Amino acid sequence: MLLRHTEADAPERKALTINPAKTCQPIGAMYAALGVHGCLPHSHGSQGCCSYHRSQLTRHYKEPVLAATSSFTEGSSVFGGQSNLLQAISNIFSIYDADVIAVHTTCLSETIGDDINQIVRKAKEDGLIPEGKYIFHANTPSYQGSQVTGFASMCKSMMDSFAEPADKPGDHIAIVPGWVEPADMREIRRIVEAFGVEVTLAPDTSGVLDTGLTGTSQYFPDGGTTIDELKACGSARTVISLGPSASGPAGRALESRCKVPCEVLELPIGLQGTDRFIQSLSVITGKPIPEQLKWERSRLVDLMSDMGQYFYGKSAALWGDPDQIVALSEFLCDLSMFPKYAVTGTPGKGFMKRMEKACENASGPCRYEEGQRADMHKMHSWIKADKPDVLIGGTHGKYIARDEDIPLVRHGFPILDRIGHQYFNTVGYTGGMRLAEQILNCFLDRQDRDAPEERFELVM
Amino acid sequence: MALTPDPAAVKEELLKQFPAKVARKRAKHIVETEGEAGQEIAANVRTIPGVISQRGCTYAGCKGVILGPTRDVLSITHGPIGCGYYSWLTRRNQTRTESDTDPNYMTYSLSTDMQEENIVFGGEAKLKDAIREAYATFKPPAIAIHSTCPVGLIGDDVHAVAREMKEELGINVFGFSCEGYRGVSQSAGHHIANNKIFTEVVSHEAPTQHFPVPEGKFKINLLGEYNIGGDAFVLEELFERCGISLVSTFCGNSTYESLAQARHVDLNLVMCHRSINYVATMLETSYGIPWAKVNFIGANQTAKSLRKVAAFFDDAELTAKVEQVIAEEMVKVDAAKSSIVPRTAGKSVMLFVGGSRAHHYQHLFKEIDMKILAAGYEFAHRDDYEGRDVIPNIKIDADNRNIEEIEVHKAEALYNDRSSPEAEERLKAIDGEGFAEYNGMMPEMEAGVLAIDDVSHYETEKLIELYKPDMVCCGIKEKYSIQKNGVASRQLHSYDYGGPYAGFAGAINFWKDIDMMVNARWWKLVKAPWDMPEDASAAEARMVTLS
């Protein structure tokens, strides 16, 4: 057994986290910043943080992830990291010619109280920021929130730093897409553009973390939201924040700063999540729902009904980001399944309410928790006591999957041992079809594997 | 193969884009080798902020590298959640328990998950509770506490907590002050880990020394082998076939008990000099166990290293056995080489990795006739480049002073000098390195190639542009950038999830992988047909095929 010390009646804990269902804020800030065109994320702290984040993002995407660090030593930890950050700024602009640097803090620089605003002002005074180049930042101490809060804070900072209020709103829509994959960002853009309106996604990692092989490497790939687009978010007709945890703060910041009406939705994963997104777009644009999208919806429902008997009554265990878990839970219920267990290390009471709503139509009892010790070890002990039919979450779940002989659908962050998540969307109706197919195939493969010979089916 | 550019010109080109101050600093890290000892290189000094380095931190070197592979020492990360999370199973240290019920904690990540109130009011109480809870769940023989950046800053005393918990729980509990900012790279973490492992586990004064003295006629330890991709398994088997008793590996596939038995051997073999030479030196000082530098990466190097063991013990039966094993393995090695070399000969490679791998892996490449264009370490010190003779001349700076130097004394009753001038002469006859000697990477490199310390992302890209190598070996962060250029890259930290690469069997695995990487069909498909120059006859032939 890989997790041989986990038992059904695991002792209660109040201080120790075992096998977390979250990580720290800065990696989320780094991922968000990569979605800005020409942007180099910068980690203000020890160089290990930056190294860990780049490594983990690279393992997930199999793509270059460029980011710099202030490389704190003991001296900078005692006297402050100003001189390190100033050096870094000068070096990044002269060596890598970035258009923009997105600084995020770490537990180290936050504990010693470095003031990034003041350091950036000093950089300006010292002439370290070339004309037409930018620096923006987010405070992301690792001892608060999770990677999701770090992502949210960096997205919010994009709006706070760049969005320009306008007297007259434009026609375009701004979308904060949430912590989803580059493929999802492409799909969200396609859905909005089907209404015939212009859209800015902020951030947008498509074209950054899913680039092709051409024989030429670029420090800064072609994708990403440009600074001009971020500025123009201030004149958007509406901003839609997809995922309250990851995108809520950015949308609301845009609303309070530039008076752009903000709508916060759950991620458009699965049927109803996508329905609501599309209905909102129809209301905002004043346009009817495009035939293409209606047709896509009907195909998803068709799949769900054709194969409904295999989904019916099945249960899942989920872990990861609250936005993903909530949206997936609702979709599972629509598939006549239910989220038997769900844990997220990302703290926030809102999760419990959102789950309650998402599980309204659940066909079985749902147990879910959030916060520090809502970890994979706790979920595993629940699983030991009573198994679900499928596991849905990041790669770390494969240890439970093997020990307990439960199929695993890889979803969310991080996926370190399979590909597909970068290329194929799980948002929208088309994404719903992919998710449903992945879950269904698990059940059918199991049935094929476990069926006695006389009950082995050709047609299913 | 394209003509190799002049290394002096390359160096100039590498520095051109840097601001003057950066260029001055980096110039000292880039050396055109002369193929002999005595050249100086700057190493183990601060990374320049903003240059994009490969390096990690002290915590990574301590928890990730040294303690990571020991399966039954329960590691708890004291700090916010990230550090424990990122070091969770990401280094590919394999381990094999003797039974299904033996403890194995390597699949678990334990953290105190410090929150803001712990930063403000201190985290010691939470740490104590976490240790109690960990004990309740795992009942481990030993617990290690790893400090992350904020711990040192807020003044949590992990060592005091460890002492208190040791008393309370009746098991060994020890702490590491391995905050990420302590050194200039993960190297500081290796040193900090070595010190504590020695005083808390290896030394006869360590709390638990009730383990039985291991049996065996020719007893050795293998230091600095971390069982990435199963390397240690290959070497364990090799020693067994030769009749050599491997008591303890630091720390691949190791247990608390095996580490605690380390002082009962006659010879220490040092693989990764950078990460583990401190333990080797302490074992020598305390107990009189000499150490010899070995390298089990590369077939000839493996043979040489086994011969060094045989030469040390100077036993006819052992020597015969070792020669027999080498002869048996070399048949397979030669067969593999002769099939692969025609496809790899003349191909070129650069290696920027680790604290010993950039040196060790050159042997593997040379054995399949590949040319080394440049090599450098990520976190090594000058002695790893220039040889240990340089150690007295290395300037101690503020960053080095941060790392505790512990005083280790001769353990009078247990001290037994197992070295002898005769044994040393026998070792020297093999590769010129006697006891406690390592000549470093640079003197072994061909003249006119570049040694580059702590290479930056910019430099790596520039080198690819200038040298157009067939392959660059780095780590995960660099791999895909390199490959976007259409150049193969193999990770030498994680072996791209393959391996093992150690020993004779590992060498064969490695060559197969390198053959695959440099000759892969996918590199030839990067250019689309419409981007290829096409002569008229080819165009005509294509039309004919279609019609």
Chai-1 contact restraints between the chains, C-beta under 6 A:
chainA,res_idxA,chainB,res_idxB,connection_type,confidence,min_distance_angstrom,max_distance_angstrom,comment,restraint_id
A,L2,B,T107,contact,1.0,0.0,6.0,A-B,restraint_1
A,L3,B,T107,contact,1.0,0.0,6.0,A-B,restraint_2
A,H5,B,F138,contact,1.0,0.0,6.0,A-B,restraint_3
A,P11,B,A136,contact,1.0,0.0,6.0,A-B,restraint_4
A,P11,B,T137,contact,1.0,0.0,6.0,A-B,restraint_5
A,R13,B,E133,contact,1.0,0.0,6.0,A-B,restraint_6
A,A15,B,K126,contact,1.0,0.0,6.0,A-B,restraint_7
A,A15,B,D129,contact,1.0,0.0,6.0,A-B,restraint_8
A,A15,B,A130,contact,1.0,0.0,6.0,A-B,restraint_9
A,A15,B,E133,contact,1.0,0.0,6.0,A-B,restraint_10
A,L16,B,A130,contact,1.0,0.0,6.0,A-B,restraint_11
A,L16,B,E133,contact,1.0,0.0,6.0,A-B,restraint_12
A,L16,B,A134,contact,1.0,0.0,6.0,A-B,restraint_13
A,T17,B,S111,contact,1.0,0.0,6.0,A-B,restraint_14
A,T17,B,D113,contact,1.0,0.0,6.0,A-B,restraint_15
A,I18,B,L110,contact,1.0,0.0,6.0,A-B,restraint_16
A,N19,B,S109,contact,1.0,0.0,6.0,A-B,restraint_17
A,P20,B,I81,contact,1.0,0.0,6.0,A-B,restraint_18
A,P20,B,Y85,contact,1.0,0.0,6.0,A-B,restraint_19
A,T23,B,I81,contact,1.0,0.0,6.0,A-B,restraint_20
A,T23,B,G82,contact,1.0,0.0,6.0,A-B,restraint_21
A,T23,B,Y85,contact,1.0,0.0,6.0,A-B,restraint_22
A,C24,B,P80,contact,1.0,0.0,6.0,A-B,restraint_23
A,C24,B,I81,contact,1.0,0.0,6.0,A-B,restraint_24
A,C24,B,G82,contact,1.0,0.0,6.0,A-B,restraint_25
A,S46,B,C57,contact,1.0,0.0,6.0,A-B,restraint_26
A,S46,B,C149,contact,1.0,0.0,6.0,A-B,restraint_27
A,S46,B,G180,contact,1.0,0.0,6.0,A-B,restraint_28
A,S46,B,Y181,contact,1.0,0.0,6.0,A-B,restraint_29
A,Q47,B,T47,contact,1.0,0.0,6.0,A-B,restraint_30
A,Q47,B,R55,contact,1.0,0.0,6.0,A-B,restraint_31
A,Q47,B,C57,contact,1.0,0.0,6.0,A-B,restraint_32
A,G48,B,G56,contact,1.0,0.0,6.0,A-B,restraint_33
A,G48,B,C57,contact,1.0,0.0,6.0,A-B,restraint_34
A,G48,B,Y59,contact,1.0,0.0,6.0,A-B,restraint_35
A,G48,B,A60,contact,1.0,0.0,6.0,A-B,restraint_36
A,G48,B,G180,contact,1.0,0.0,6.0,A-B,restraint_37
A,S51,B,G56,contact,1.0,0.0,6.0,A-B,restraint_38
A,Y52,B,Y86,contact,1.0,0.0,6.0,A-B,restraint_39
A,R54,B,K477,contact,1.0,0.0,6.0,A-B,restraint_40
A,S55,B,I476,contact,1.0,0.0,6.0,A-B,restraint_41
A,S55,B,K477,contact,1.0,0.0,6.0,A-B,restraint_42
A,T58,B,I476,contact,1.0,0.0,6.0,A-B,restraint_43
A,T58,B,K477,contact,1.0,0.0,6.0,A-B,restraint_44
A,E63,B,Y480,contact,1.0,0.0,6.0,A-B,restraint_45
A,P64,B,Y480,contact,1.0,0.0,6.0,A-B,restraint_46
A,P64,B,S481,contact,1.0,0.0,6.0,A-B,restraint_47
A,A68,B,G50,contact,1.0,0.0,6.0,A-B,restraint_48
A,A68,B,I52,contact,1.0,0.0,6.0,A-B,restraint_49
A,S70,B,P49,contact,1.0,0.0,6.0,A-B,restraint_50
A,S71,B,T47,contact,1.0,0.0,6.0,A-B,restraint_51
A,S71,B,P49,contact,1.0,0.0,6.0,A-B,restraint_52
A,F72,B,Y181,contact,1.0,0.0,6.0,A-B,restraint_53
A,T73,B,R46,contact,1.0,0.0,6.0,A-B,restraint_54
A,T73,B,Y181,contact,1.0,0.0,6.0,A-B,restraint_55
A,T73,B,D399,contact,1.0,0.0,6.0,A-B,restraint_56
A,E74,B,Y181,contact,1.0,0.0,6.0,A-B,restraint_57
A,E74,B,N402,contact,1.0,0.0,6.0,A-B,restraint_58
A,S77,B,Y181,contact,1.0,0.0,6.0,A-B,restraint_59
A,N84,B,P49,contact,1.0,0.0,6.0,A-B,restraint_60
A,Q87,B,P49,contact,1.0,0.0,6.0,A-B,restraint_61
A,A88,B,P49,contact,1.0,0.0,6.0,A-B,restraint_62
A,A88,B,G50,contact,1.0,0.0,6.0,A-B,restraint_63
A,N91,B,G50,contact,1.0,0.0,6.0,A-B,restraint_64
A,N91,B,V51,contact,1.0,0.0,6.0,A-B,restraint_65
A,I92,B,G50,contact,1.0,0.0,6.0,A-B,restraint_66
A,S94,B,P19,contact,1.0,0.0,6.0,A-B,restraint_67
A,I95,B,Q17,contact,1.0,0.0,6.0,A-B,restraint_68
A,I95,B,Y458,contact,1.0,0.0,6.0,A-B,restraint_69
A,C107,B,P80,contact,1.0,0.0,6.0,A-B,restraint_70
A,C107,B,C149,contact,1.0,0.0,6.0,A-B,restraint_71
A,C107,B,P150,contact,1.0,0.0,6.0,A-B,restraint_72
A,L108,B,C149,contact,1.0,0.0,6.0,A-B,restraint_73
A,T111,B,I119,contact,1.0,0.0,6.0,A-B,restraint_74
A,T111,B,P150,contact,1.0,0.0,6.0,A-B,restraint_75
A,T111,B,L153,contact,1.0,0.0,6.0,A-B,restraint_76
A,S142,B,P80,contact,1.0,0.0,6.0,A-B,restraint_77
A,S142,B,G82,contact,1.0,0.0,6.0,A-B,restraint_78
A,Y143,B,P80,contact,1.0,0.0,6.0,A-B,restraint_79
A,Y143,B,M114,contact,1.0,0.0,6.0,A-B,restraint_80
A,Y143,B,Q115,contact,1.0,0.0,6.0,A-B,restraint_81
A,Y143,B,E116,contact,1.0,0.0,6.0,A-B,restraint_82
A,Y143,B,I119,contact,1.0,0.0,6.0,A-B,restraint_83
A,Q144,B,E116,contact,1.0,0.0,6.0,A-B,restraint_84
A,L213,B,V526,contact,1.0,0.0,6.0,A-B,restraint_85
A,G215,B,G486,contact,1.0,0.0,6.0,A-B,restraint_86
A,G215,B,V526,contact,1.0,0.0,6.0,A-B,restraint_87
A,S217,B,S481,contact,1.0,0.0,6.0,A-B,restraint_88
A,S217,B,K484,contact,1.0,0.0,6.0,A-B,restraint_89
A,S217,B,N485,contact,1.0,0.0,6.0,A-B,restraint_90
A,Q372,B,D113,contact,1.0,0.0,6.0,A-B,restraint_91
A,Y399,B,T107,contact,1.0,0.0,6.0,A-B,restraint_92
